[in-house]
Amino acid sequence: MKFEIKWKRAYEKIEKADGFRILVDKLWPRGLKKEDAKIDYWAKIITSSKELRQNYHKGIIDFENFSENYRKELEGNSDFKEFEDVILEELKKGNVTMVYASKTPELSHIPVLKEFIKEKLRK
């Protein structure tokens, strides 16, 4: 049986099919209790730097610039291997769900991270 990586907002209903749940945000989702979130692993190590995140949220840089810089951060992140190993290990047992808080994931770090993970796991 082949298991898959799924993506969903932290506020969506938790389902058995989610499998191993990884929070891929630097900050804990607002208003969500830790015991209610059912997060198995909080991957702060692969999120964007505080400076990059703040510059984007303050409008100092646009989404394209944010995306390019976040990708560079991922490429240079020595901790990404640990994150990748967790994913690969958990995929042997079941689905892995990447959990995030953003209301507009298409304008967050999620598309960059999603593509980067796909590329890394293809190798």
Secondary structure, DSSP 8 states (H G I E B T S, - for coil): ----EEEEETTS---GGG-EEEE--SS--TT--HHHHT-SEE-GGGS--HHHHHHHHTTSS-HHHHHHHHHHHHHT-TTHHHHHHHHHHHHTTS-EEEEE--S-GGGSSHHHHHHHHHHHHH-
